[in-house]
């Protein structure tokens, strides 16, 4: 499994994550920031456990984020 860690409050809404992986990321119509699909929030940090087959795509998402607020780690 892979854990995605996303600091949404720091998101600038550049859409870089959505461009790489539109099935995992969405842009909020309310505030323009991105949302992690199936992410669970705790103290402003969103986390989601996903299957290993998403790892290479998630590496691209991390590289595409200009503010470096997305992290991935194997669990």
Phi, psi and omega in degrees: 000155178236136177255131174260133178239124188228121179267083189299324183300335180267000182294136178258000177070034182287342177080006181300321180290320181295321180298322181279319187219076183293345177280338183255340185232145177221152175266133179284133176283343181284312186232359177081357177275163181274154177240141174273115180296130182069016178282140178254129184267138173212115180056040176083358180248129180260139180226147176214139173263129181227168182285153181303332183293349177270355189302313183296322177294321179293327175299321177293321178299313180300315180294330183279345183279113183289338180259002174053052182251008178244131178230152174230148176209145177282139178231000000 
